[in-house]
């Protein structure tokens, strides 16, 4: 049960990030990603954020789909892989963008991985 709660939180976070990246105001995006507002206002940057938002949203949907349509060992394996992918993306983001990504996205995924492996 705890594993499903953590995985659900990770998926909802990914979908929430999608909304900020795709539909958030310039000030919301700048604050969320530690960027200058003037940078976020550049049309190409808005396009890049929206593109990244699609990936986050689809990943959140994939996690939810895995919970709904798979069961047993296949479900656990897929969820472990999905959490690992999110954790690795968070590590890369922390190294290249902003350190808080490892806490905001990486830590929940890492906790979910541990719980899933103990399942």
DSSP file (Angstrom, degrees, kcal/mol; ACC not computed):
  #  RESIDUE AA STRUCTURE BP1 BP2  ACC     N-H-->O    O-->H-N    N-H-->O    O-->H-N    TCO  KAPPA ALPHA  PHI   PSI    X-CA   Y-CA   Z-CA
    1    1 A X     >        0   0    0      0, 0.0     4,-1.9     0, 0.0     5,-0.1   0.000 360.0 360.0 360.0 -44.6    0.0    0.0    0.0
    2    2 A X  H  >  +     0   0    0      1,-0.2     4,-2.4     2,-0.2     5,-0.2   0.874 360.0  56.2 -61.3 -37.0    2.8    2.4    0.9
    3    3 A X  H  > S+     0   0    0      1,-0.2     4,-2.6     2,-0.2    -1,-0.2   0.919 107.1  48.3 -61.1 -43.5    4.5    1.7   -2.5
    4    4 A X  H  > S+     0   0    0      1,-0.2     4,-2.3     2,-0.2    -1,-0.2   0.858 109.8  52.6 -67.3 -34.8    1.3    2.7   -4.3
    5    5 A X  H  X S+     0   0    0     -4,-1.9     4,-2.3     2,-0.2    -2,-0.2   0.945 112.7  44.1 -64.5 -47.3    1.0    5.9   -2.3
    6    6 A X  H  X S+     0   0    0     -4,-2.4     4,-2.3     2,-0.2    -2,-0.2   0.922 114.6  48.6 -64.2 -44.1    4.6    6.9   -3.1
    7    7 A X  H  X S+     0   0    0     -4,-2.6     4,-2.4     1,-0.2    -1,-0.2   0.897 110.9  51.1 -64.4 -39.7    4.3    6.0   -6.8
    8    8 A X  H  X S+     0   0    0     -4,-2.3     4,-2.7    -5,-0.2     5,-0.2   0.912 109.2  50.9 -63.3 -41.8    1.0    7.9   -7.1
    9    9 A X  H  X S+     0   0    0     -4,-2.3     4,-2.3     1,-0.2    -2,-0.2   0.908 110.0  49.9 -61.1 -42.1    2.6   11.0   -5.5
   10   10 A X  H  X S+     0   0    0     -4,-2.3     4,-2.2     2,-0.2    -2,-0.2   0.916 112.2  47.6 -62.9 -42.9    5.5   10.7   -8.0
   11   11 A X  H  X S+     0   0    0     -4,-2.4     4,-2.1     1,-0.2    -2,-0.2   0.915 112.6  48.2 -66.6 -41.5    3.1   10.4  -10.9
   12   12 A X  H  X S+     0   0    0     -4,-2.7     4,-2.6     1,-0.2    -1,-0.2   0.866 109.8  53.5 -66.4 -35.2    1.0   13.4   -9.7
   13   13 A X  H  X S+     0   0    0     -4,-2.3     4,-2.7    -5,-0.2    -1,-0.2   0.922 107.6  50.6 -63.4 -43.4    4.1   15.4   -9.3
   14   14 A X  H  X S+     0   0    0     -4,-2.2     4,-1.9     1,-0.2    -2,-0.2   0.907 112.5  46.6 -61.0 -41.7    5.2   14.7  -12.9
   15   15 A X  H  X S+     0   0    0     -4,-2.1     4,-1.9     2,-0.2    -1,-0.2   0.893 111.6  51.7 -68.2 -39.0    1.7   15.8  -14.1
   16   16 A X  H  X S+     0   0    0     -4,-2.6     4,-1.9     2,-0.2    -2,-0.2   0.906 108.7  50.4 -62.5 -42.0    1.9   18.9  -11.9
   17   17 A X  H  X S+     0   0    0     -4,-2.7     4,-2.9     1,-0.2     5,-0.2   0.889 106.3  57.1 -62.7 -38.9    5.3   19.8  -13.3
   18   18 A X  H  X S+     0   0    0     -4,-1.9     4,-2.8     1,-0.2     5,-0.4   0.931 105.4  50.3 -56.5 -45.8    3.8   19.4  -16.8
   19   19 A X  H  X>S+     0   0    0     -4,-1.9     4,-2.7     1,-0.2     5,-0.7   0.896 112.0  46.9 -62.7 -39.8    1.1   22.0  -16.0
   20   20 A X  H  X5S+     0   0    0     -4,-1.9     4,-1.2     3,-0.2    -1,-0.2   0.937 115.4  46.1 -65.1 -45.2    3.7   24.5  -14.7
   21   21 A X  H  <5S+     0   0    0     -4,-2.9    -2,-0.2     1,-0.2    -1,-0.2   0.870 125.6  29.3 -66.3 -36.7    5.9   23.9  -17.8
   22   22 A X  H  <5S+     0   0    0     -4,-2.8    -2,-0.2    -5,-0.2    -3,-0.2   0.845 138.2  14.4 -93.6 -36.8    3.1   24.1  -20.3
   23   23 A X  H  <5S+     0   0    0     -4,-2.7    -3,-0.2    -5,-0.4    -2,-0.1   0.445  91.1 116.2-124.1  -3.3    0.6   26.4  -18.7
   24   24 A X     << -     0   0    0     -4,-1.2    -4,-0.1    -5,-0.7     2,-0.0  -0.246  68.6-103.8 -68.7 157.4    2.2   28.2  -15.9
   25   25 A X     >  -     0   0    0      1,-0.1     4,-2.6     4,-0.0     5,-0.2  -0.315  35.2-104.5 -71.6 164.5    2.8   32.0  -15.8
   26   26 A X  H  > S+     0   0    0      1,-0.2     4,-2.6     2,-0.2     5,-0.2   0.902 123.4  49.6 -57.5 -42.2    6.2   33.3  -16.5
   27   27 A X  H  > S+     0   0    0      2,-0.2     4,-2.3     1,-0.2    -1,-0.2   0.888 110.2  50.3 -68.0 -37.6    6.7   34.1  -12.8
   28   28 A X  H  > S+     0   0    0      2,-0.2     4,-2.6     1,-0.2    -2,-0.2   0.926 113.4  46.0 -63.2 -44.3    5.6   30.6  -11.8
   29   29 A X  H  X S+     0   0    0     -4,-2.6     4,-2.0     2,-0.2     6,-0.2   0.919 112.5  49.9 -65.5 -44.1    8.0   29.0  -14.3
   30   30 A X  H  <>S+     0   0    0     -4,-2.6     5,-2.4    -5,-0.2     4,-0.4   0.921 115.2  43.7 -61.7 -44.2   10.9   31.2  -13.3
   31   31 A X  H ><5S+     0   0    0     -4,-2.3     3,-0.8     3,-0.2    -2,-0.2   0.921 113.3  50.7 -67.1 -44.4   10.4   30.4   -9.6
   32   32 A X  H 3<5S+     0   0    0     -4,-2.6    -1,-0.2     1,-0.2    -2,-0.2   0.848 122.0  31.1 -63.4 -35.1    9.8   26.7  -10.1
   33   33 A X  T 3<5S-     0   0    0     -4,-2.0    -1,-0.2    -5,-0.2    -2,-0.2   0.200 107.1-114.5-113.9  15.6   13.0   26.2  -12.1
   34   34 A X  T < 5 +     0   0    0     -3,-0.8     2,-0.3    -4,-0.4    -3,-0.2   0.911  69.3 139.3  52.5  48.9   15.3   28.9  -10.7
   35   35 A X      < -     0   0    0     -5,-2.4     2,-0.3    -6,-0.2    -1,-0.2  -0.819  59.4-101.5-118.3 158.9   15.3   30.9  -13.9
   36   36 A X    >>  -     0   0    0     -2,-0.3     4,-2.0     1,-0.1     3,-0.6  -0.592  27.0-129.8 -76.7 141.4   15.2   34.6  -14.6
   37   37 A X  H 3> S+     0   0    0     -2,-0.3     4,-1.6     1,-0.2    -1,-0.1   0.881 108.8  57.8 -59.2 -38.1   11.8   35.8  -15.8
   38   38 A X  H 34 S+     0   0    0      1,-0.2     4,-0.3     2,-0.2    -1,-0.2   0.850 107.3  48.6 -61.9 -32.8   13.4   37.6  -18.7
   39   39 A X  H X4 S+     0   0    0     -3,-0.6     3,-1.4     1,-0.2     6,-0.2   0.917 109.1  51.3 -71.1 -44.2   14.8   34.2  -19.8
   40   40 A X  H 3< S+     0   0    0     -4,-2.0    -2,-0.2     1,-0.3    -1,-0.2   0.759 101.5  63.7 -66.3 -24.2   11.5   32.4  -19.5
   41   41 A X  T 3< S+     0   0    0     -4,-1.6    -1,-0.3    -5,-0.2     2,-0.2   0.641  74.7 108.3 -75.5 -14.2    9.8   35.0  -21.6
   42   42 A X  S X> S-     0   0    0     -3,-1.4     4,-2.2    -4,-0.3     3,-0.7  -0.480  74.8-133.0 -65.4 127.9   11.9   34.2  -24.7
   43   43 A X  H 3> S+     0   0    0      1,-0.3     4,-2.1    -2,-0.2    -1,-0.1   0.859 104.7  52.2 -53.7 -40.2    9.5   32.4  -27.1
   44   44 A X  H 3> S+     0   0    0      1,-0.2     4,-2.2     2,-0.2    -1,-0.3   0.869 109.0  50.3 -66.1 -34.8   12.0   29.6  -27.8
   45   45 A X  H <> S+     0   0    0     -3,-0.7     4,-2.8    -6,-0.2    -2,-0.2   0.899 108.0  52.7 -69.2 -40.1   12.4   28.9  -24.1
   46   46 A X  H  X S+     0   0    0     -4,-2.2     4,-2.3     1,-0.2    -2,-0.2   0.901 110.4  48.9 -59.8 -40.1    8.6   28.8  -23.7
   47   47 A X  H  X S+     0   0    0     -4,-2.1     4,-2.4    -5,-0.2    -2,-0.2   0.912 110.7  49.8 -65.5 -42.7    8.5   26.2  -26.5
   48   48 A X  H  X S+     0   0    0     -4,-2.2     4,-2.5     2,-0.2    -2,-0.2   0.911 111.0  49.3 -63.0 -42.6   11.3   24.2  -24.8
   49   49 A X  H  X S+     0   0    0     -4,-2.8     4,-2.3     2,-0.2    -1,-0.2   0.917 111.1  49.6 -62.7 -42.9    9.4   24.2  -21.5
   50   50 A X  H  X S+     0   0    0     -4,-2.3     4,-1.8     2,-0.2    -2,-0.2   0.899 110.4  50.9 -63.0 -39.7    6.2   23.1  -23.1
   51   51 A X  H  X S+     0   0    0     -4,-2.4     4,-1.4     1,-0.2    -2,-0.2   0.923 111.0  47.5 -63.1 -44.2    8.1   20.3  -24.9
   52   52 A X  H  X S+     0   0    0     -4,-2.5     4,-2.2     1,-0.2    -1,-0.2   0.859 107.3  59.0 -63.9 -34.5    9.6   19.2  -21.6
   53   53 A X  H  X S+     0   0    0     -4,-2.3     4,-2.9     1,-0.2     5,-0.2   0.881  99.9  55.5 -62.1 -39.1    6.1   19.4  -20.1
   54   54 A X  H  X S+     0   0    0     -4,-1.8     4,-2.7     1,-0.2     5,-0.2   0.932 108.0  49.2 -58.9 -45.4    4.8   16.9  -22.6
   55   55 A X  H  X S+     0   0    0     -4,-1.4     4,-2.3     1,-0.2    -2,-0.2   0.932 112.5  47.0 -60.8 -46.4    7.5   14.4  -21.4
   56   56 A X  H  X S+     0   0    0     -4,-2.2     4,-2.4     2,-0.2    -2,-0.2   0.925 113.7  48.2 -62.4 -44.1    6.7   14.9  -17.8
   57   57 A X  H  X S+     0   0    0     -4,-2.9     4,-2.4     1,-0.2    -2,-0.2   0.913 112.2  48.0 -63.4 -43.1    2.9   14.6  -18.4
   58   58 A X  H  X S+     0   0    0     -4,-2.7     4,-2.5    -5,-0.2    -1,-0.2   0.871 110.4  52.3 -66.4 -35.6    3.3   11.4  -20.4
   59   59 A X  H  X S+     0   0    0     -4,-2.3     4,-2.2    -5,-0.2    -2,-0.2   0.922 109.6  49.2 -65.9 -42.3    5.6    9.9  -17.8
   60   60 A X  H  X S+     0   0    0     -4,-2.4     4,-2.0     1,-0.2    -2,-0.2   0.915 112.4  48.2 -60.1 -42.7    3.0   10.6  -15.1
   61   61 A X  H  X S+     0   0    0     -4,-2.4     4,-2.8     1,-0.2    -2,-0.2   0.878 108.7  54.4 -65.2 -38.4    0.3    9.1  -17.3
   62   62 A X  H  X S+     0   0    0     -4,-2.5     4,-2.6     2,-0.2    -1,-0.2   0.910 107.6  49.9 -62.0 -42.6    2.5    6.0  -17.9
   63   63 A X  H  X S+     0   0    0     -4,-2.2     4,-2.0     2,-0.2    -1,-0.2   0.932 112.4  46.8 -62.6 -45.4    2.9    5.5  -14.2
   64   64 A X  H  X S+     0   0    0     -4,-2.0     4,-2.0     1,-0.2    -2,-0.2   0.918 112.2  51.1 -62.7 -42.8   -0.8    5.7  -13.7
   65   65 A X  H  X S+     0   0    0     -4,-2.8     4,-3.0     1,-0.2     5,-0.3   0.888 107.4  53.4 -60.5 -39.9   -1.4    3.3  -16.6
   66   66 A X  H  X S+     0   0    0     -4,-2.6     4,-1.5     1,-0.2    -1,-0.2   0.909 110.2  47.3 -61.4 -42.0    1.1    0.9  -15.1
   67   67 A X  H  < S+     0   0    0     -4,-2.0    -1,-0.2     1,-0.2    -2,-0.2   0.850 119.0  40.3 -68.6 -32.8   -0.8    0.9  -11.9
   68   68 A X  H  < S+     0   0    0     -4,-2.0    -2,-0.2    -5,-0.2    -1,-0.2   0.858 124.9  30.2 -83.6 -36.3   -4.1    0.4  -13.6
   69   69 A X  H  < S+     0   0    0     -4,-3.0     2,-0.3    -5,-0.2    -3,-0.2   0.549 110.2  59.4-110.8  -8.7   -3.4   -2.1  -16.3
   70   70 A X     <  -     0   0    0     -4,-1.5     2,-0.3    -5,-0.3     3,-0.0  -0.816  58.7-177.8-114.4 161.0   -0.5   -4.3  -15.0
   71   71 A X    >>  +     0   0    0     -2,-0.3     4,-0.9     4,-0.0     3,-0.8  -0.952  42.4  11.0-148.1 168.3   -0.4   -6.5  -12.0
   72   72 A X  H 3> S-     0   0    0     -2,-0.3     4,-2.0     1,-0.2     3,-0.3  -0.217 119.7 -15.4  64.7-148.8    1.9   -8.8  -10.1
   73   73 A X  H 3> S+     0   0    0      1,-0.2     4,-2.6     2,-0.2    -1,-0.2   0.818 134.9  58.2 -62.1 -32.4    5.6   -8.9  -10.9
   74   74 A X  H <> S+     0   0    0     -3,-0.8     4,-2.4     2,-0.2    -1,-0.2   0.920 107.5  47.4 -63.8 -42.2    5.2   -7.1  -14.2
   75   75 A X  H  X S+     0   0    0     -4,-0.9     4,-2.7    -3,-0.3     5,-0.2   0.937 112.7  48.2 -63.7 -46.6    3.7   -4.1  -12.5
   76   76 A X  H  X S+     0   0    0     -4,-2.0     4,-2.5     1,-0.2    -2,-0.2   0.922 112.3  49.2 -61.8 -44.4    6.4   -4.0   -9.8
   77   77 A X  H  X S+     0   0    0     -4,-2.6     4,-2.4     2,-0.2    -1,-0.2   0.927 112.4  47.5 -62.0 -45.5    9.2   -4.3  -12.4
   78   78 A X  H  X S+     0   0    0     -4,-2.4     4,-2.8     1,-0.2    -2,-0.2   0.922 112.8  48.6 -62.5 -43.6    7.7   -1.5  -14.6
   79   79 A X  H  X S+     0   0    0     -4,-2.7     4,-2.6     2,-0.2     5,-0.2   0.894 110.0  52.2 -64.9 -38.8    7.2    0.8  -11.6
   80   80 A X  H  X S+     0   0    0     -4,-2.5     4,-2.3    -5,-0.2    -1,-0.2   0.932 112.1  46.1 -60.4 -45.2   10.8    0.1  -10.4
   81   81 A X  H  X S+     0   0    0     -4,-2.4     4,-2.6     2,-0.2    -2,-0.2   0.924 112.6  49.8 -64.1 -44.4   12.1    1.0  -13.9
   82   82 A X  H  X S+     0   0    0     -4,-2.8     4,-2.1     1,-0.2    -2,-0.2   0.906 112.3  47.3 -62.9 -41.7    9.9    4.2  -14.1
   83   83 A X  H  X S+     0   0    0     -4,-2.6     4,-2.5     2,-0.2    -1,-0.2   0.886 111.5  51.7 -66.4 -38.0   11.0    5.4  -10.7
   84   84 A X  H  X S+     0   0    0     -4,-2.3     4,-2.8    -5,-0.2    -2,-0.2   0.917 108.6  50.8 -63.9 -42.7   14.6    4.7  -11.6
   85   85 A X  H  X S+     0   0    0     -4,-2.6     4,-2.4     1,-0.2    -2,-0.2   0.920 111.9  47.1 -61.0 -43.7   14.2    6.7  -14.8
   86   86 A X  H  X S+     0   0    0     -4,-2.1     4,-2.2     2,-0.2    -1,-0.2   0.913 112.2  50.2 -65.2 -41.6   12.8    9.6  -12.9
   87   87 A X  H  X S+     0   0    0     -4,-2.5     4,-2.3     2,-0.2    -2,-0.2   0.930 111.3  48.0 -62.3 -44.9   15.5    9.4  -10.3
   88   88 A X  H  X S+     0   0    0     -4,-2.8     4,-2.3     1,-0.2    -2,-0.2   0.892 111.0  50.9 -64.0 -39.4   18.2    9.4  -13.0
   89   89 A X  H  X S+     0   0    0     -4,-2.4     4,-2.6    -5,-0.2    -1,-0.2   0.884 109.7  51.4 -63.5 -37.5   16.6   12.4  -14.7
   90   90 A X  H  X S+     0   0    0     -4,-2.2     4,-2.6     2,-0.2    -2,-0.2   0.886 108.0  51.4 -67.2 -39.0   16.5   14.2  -11.4
   91   91 A X  H  X S+     0   0    0     -4,-2.3     4,-1.9     2,-0.2    -2,-0.2   0.943 112.4  46.1 -61.5 -47.0   20.3   13.5  -10.8
   92   92 A X  H  X S+     0   0    0     -4,-2.3     4,-1.9     1,-0.2     5,-0.3   0.922 112.9  50.2 -61.4 -44.1   21.0   14.9  -14.2
   93   93 A X  H  X>S+     0   0    0     -4,-2.6     4,-3.1     1,-0.2     5,-1.0   0.883 109.0  51.5 -61.9 -38.8   18.8   17.9  -13.6
   94   94 A X  H  <5S+     0   0    0     -4,-2.6    -1,-0.2     1,-0.2    -2,-0.2   0.852 113.1  45.7 -66.7 -33.8   20.5   18.5  -10.3
   95   95 A X  H  <5S+     0   0    0     -4,-1.9    -2,-0.2    -5,-0.2    -1,-0.2   0.796 127.8  25.2 -77.2 -28.8   23.9   18.4  -11.9
   96   96 A X  H  <5S+     0   0    0     -4,-1.9    -2,-0.2    -5,-0.2    -3,-0.2   0.687 132.6  16.7-112.6 -22.7   23.0   20.6  -14.9
   97   97 A X  T  <5S-     0   0    0     -4,-3.1     2,-0.4    -5,-0.3    -3,-0.2   0.709 118.3 -18.2-117.6 -79.2   20.0   22.9  -13.9
   98   98 A X    > < -     0   0    0     -5,-1.0     3,-1.6     1,-0.1     4,-0.3  -1.000  46.7-133.3-142.6 139.1   19.2   23.4  -10.2
   99   99 A X  T >> S+     0   0    0     -2,-0.4     3,-1.4     1,-0.3     4,-0.6   0.779  98.6  71.8 -62.0 -28.7   20.2   21.3   -7.1
  100  100 A X  H 3> S+     0   0    0      1,-0.3     4,-3.0     2,-0.2     3,-0.5   0.694  79.6  76.9 -66.4 -15.7   16.6   21.3   -5.7
  101  101 A X  H <>>S+     0   0    0     -3,-1.6     4,-2.6     1,-0.2     5,-2.0   0.877  88.2  58.1 -60.1 -36.7   15.5   18.9   -8.5
  102  102 A X  I <4>S+     0   0    0     -3,-1.4     5,-1.6    -4,-0.3    -1,-0.2   0.854 114.4  37.4 -64.6 -32.7   17.2   16.0   -6.6
  103  103 A X  I  <5S+     0   0    0     -4,-0.6     5,-0.5    -3,-0.5    -2,-0.2   0.904 121.3  42.9 -81.5 -44.1   15.0   16.7   -3.5
  104  104 A X  I  <5S+     0   0    0     -4,-3.0     4,-0.2     3,-0.1    -3,-0.2   0.925 137.0   8.0 -72.7 -45.6   11.8   17.6   -5.3
  105  105 A X  I  X5S+     0   0    0     -4,-2.6     4,-1.3    -5,-0.3    -3,-0.2   0.798 129.3  50.8-104.2 -38.7   11.7   14.9   -7.9
  106  106 A X  I  ><S+     0   0    0     -5,-2.0     4,-2.7     2,-0.2    -3,-0.2   0.919 104.7  53.3 -71.6 -44.8   14.6   12.6   -7.1
  107  107 A X  H  ><S+     0   0    0     -5,-1.6     4,-2.7    -6,-0.2     5,-0.2   0.927 109.1  47.0 -62.3 -48.0   13.9   11.9   -3.4
  108  108 A X  H  > S+     0   0    0     -5,-0.5     4,-2.3     1,-0.2    -1,-0.2   0.919 115.2  47.5 -60.0 -40.0   10.3   10.8   -3.8
  109  109 A X  H  X S+     0   0    0     -4,-1.3     4,-2.4     2,-0.2    -2,-0.2   0.905 111.9  50.3 -65.5 -40.3   11.3    8.5   -6.7
  110  110 A X  H  X S+     0   0    0     -4,-2.7     4,-2.3     2,-0.2    -2,-0.2   0.918 110.6  48.7 -64.4 -43.7   14.2    7.1   -4.7
  111  111 A X  H  X S+     0   0    0     -4,-2.7     4,-2.4     1,-0.2    -1,-0.2   0.913 111.0  51.1 -61.5 -41.9   12.0    6.4   -1.7
  112  112 A X  H  X S+     0   0    0     -4,-2.3     4,-2.8    -5,-0.2    -2,-0.2   0.898 107.7  53.3 -62.0 -40.4    9.5    4.7   -4.1
  113  113 A X  H  X S+     0   0    0     -4,-2.4     4,-2.4     2,-0.2    -2,-0.2   0.947 109.9  47.5 -58.9 -48.7   12.3    2.5   -5.5
  114  114 A X  H  X S+     0   0    0     -4,-2.3     4,-1.5     1,-0.2    -2,-0.2   0.936 113.7  47.0 -59.6 -47.4   13.3    1.3   -2.1
  115  115 A X  H  X S+     0   0    0     -4,-2.4     4,-0.8     1,-0.2    -1,-0.2   0.902 111.7  51.3 -62.6 -40.8    9.7    0.5   -1.1
  116  116 A X  H  < S+     0   0    0     -4,-2.8     3,-0.4     1,-0.2    -1,-0.2   0.870 108.8  50.8 -65.7 -35.9    9.1   -1.3   -4.4
  117  117 A X  H  < S+     0   0    0     -4,-2.4    -1,-0.2     1,-0.2    -2,-0.2   0.782 110.3  50.1 -72.4 -24.9   12.2   -3.4   -3.9
  118  118 A X  H  <        0   0    0     -4,-1.5    -1,-0.2     1,-0.2    -2,-0.2   0.599 360.0 360.0 -83.7 -12.0   11.1   -4.3   -0.4
  119  119 A X     <        0   0    0     -4,-0.8    -1,-0.2    -3,-0.4    -2,-0.1   0.479 360.0 360.0 -66.9 360.0    7.7   -5.3   -1.7
